[in-house]
Amino acid sequence: MSKLFFKYLSIILTIYLLSTVIDSIYIGDISSLLIMGLVLLVINLIVKPVLLLITLPFSILTLGLFTFIVNAWTIMIADHFISDVNMNGFLNSLLAAFIITILYHLFRDMNKA
């Protein structure tokens, strides 16, 4: 299966699971969640490489941990475009970025086995 599919699956699963656990994360309906996943996927393909290049010195100084901050920014950008999904701040976006990364690697590793 495709890397993009696993990334998309990890995005929508993470946002859905976080919305059930954290009251401040709001999802209006399932179609908004699916659209949020697509928008975030497109932002990750277009905007994220530029942000990573601009923040490269910070990533080097933090041994790559600053990329989680960039991932949180991309989630916040996608959240801005979708009216029926509200991540409600940076910390929720940072938590989502961390869990998306973990789920993506789990899905990818399961596909290799």
C-alpha positions as CSV (number, residue, x, y, z in Angstrom):
1,M,0.0,0.0,0.0
2,S,1.0,3.6,-0.5
3,K,2.9,5.7,2.0
4,L,0.3,8.5,1.4
5,F,-2.5,6.1,2.4
6,F,-0.8,5.2,5.7
7,K,-0.1,8.9,6.4
8,Y,-3.8,9.7,5.7
9,L,-5.0,6.9,7.8
10,S,-2.8,7.9,10.7
11,I,-4.0,11.5,10.4
12,I,-7.7,10.7,10.5
13,L,-7.3,8.1,13.2
14,T,-5.3,10.3,15.5
15,I,-7.6,13.3,15.2
16,Y,-10.6,11.1,15.8
17,L,-9.1,9.4,18.8
18,L,-7.9,12.7,20.3
19,S,-11.4,14.2,19.8
20,T,-12.9,11.4,21.9
21,V,-10.3,11.8,24.7
22,I,-9.8,15.6,24.7
23,D,-12.9,17.7,25.1
24,S,-11.3,20.8,23.5
25,I,-10.8,19.0,20.1
26,Y,-14.0,19.3,18.1
27,I,-15.0,17.4,14.9
28,G,-18.4,18.4,13.4
29,D,-18.9,15.3,11.3
30,I,-17.1,12.4,9.6
31,S,-16.8,14.3,6.3
32,S,-15.1,17.2,8.0
33,L,-12.6,14.7,9.5
34,L,-11.9,13.1,6.1
35,I,-11.5,16.6,4.5
36,M,-9.2,17.6,7.3
37,G,-7.0,14.6,6.6
38,L,-6.8,15.4,2.9
39,V,-6.0,19.1,3.6
40,L,-3.3,18.2,6.0
41,L,-1.9,15.7,3.6
42,V,-1.6,18.4,0.9
43,I,-0.1,20.9,3.3
44,N,2.4,18.2,4.3
45,L,3.4,17.7,0.7
46,I,3.6,21.4,-0.2
47,V,4.2,23.7,2.8
48,K,6.0,21.4,5.2
49,P,9.2,21.0,3.1
50,V,9.5,24.8,2.9
51,L,9.0,25.1,6.7
52,L,11.5,22.3,7.3
53,L,14.1,24.1,5.2
54,I,13.5,27.5,6.9
55,T,13.8,25.9,10.4
56,L,16.7,23.6,9.5
57,P,19.1,25.3,12.0
58,F,16.7,24.7,14.8
59,S,16.2,21.1,13.8
60,I,20.0,20.6,13.8
61,L,20.3,22.2,17.3
62,T,17.5,20.1,18.7
63,L,18.7,16.9,16.9
64,G,15.5,16.8,14.9
65,L,13.0,17.3,17.7
66,F,12.0,20.7,16.2
67,T,10.3,18.8,13.4
68,F,7.5,18.1,15.8
69,I,6.9,21.8,16.1
70,V,6.8,22.1,12.3
71,N,4.3,19.2,12.2
72,A,2.1,21.0,14.9
73,W,2.2,24.2,12.7
74,T,1.0,22.2,9.7
75,I,-1.9,20.8,11.7
76,M,-2.8,24.3,12.9
77,I,-2.7,25.6,9.3
78,A,-5.0,22.8,8.1
79,D,-7.2,23.4,11.1
80,H,-7.6,27.0,10.0
81,F,-9.0,25.9,6.6
82,I,-11.6,23.5,7.9
83,S,-14.4,25.1,9.8
84,D,-15.9,22.0,11.3
85,V,-12.7,20.7,12.9
86,N,-11.1,22.6,15.8
87,M,-7.8,21.5,17.3
88,N,-8.0,24.4,19.8
89,G,-4.4,25.3,20.1
90,F,-0.8,24.5,19.8
91,L,-0.5,21.9,22.5
92,N,-3.3,19.7,21.1
93,S,-1.7,20.1,17.6
94,L,1.7,19.1,19.1
95,L,0.2,16.0,20.7
96,A,-1.6,15.1,17.5
97,A,1.7,15.5,15.5
98,F,3.4,13.2,17.9
99,I,0.7,10.5,17.8
100,I,0.4,10.8,14.0
101,T,4.1,10.1,13.6
102,I,3.9,7.0,15.9
103,L,0.8,5.6,14.1
104,Y,2.3,6.2,10.7
105,H,5.4,4.3,11.6
106,L,3.4,1.5,13.2
107,F,1.2,1.2,10.0
108,R,4.3,1.3,7.8
109,D,6.1,-1.4,9.8
110,M,2.9,-3.6,9.8
111,N,2.8,-3.4,6.0
112,K,6.4,-4.5,5.7
113,A,5.8,-7.7,7.8
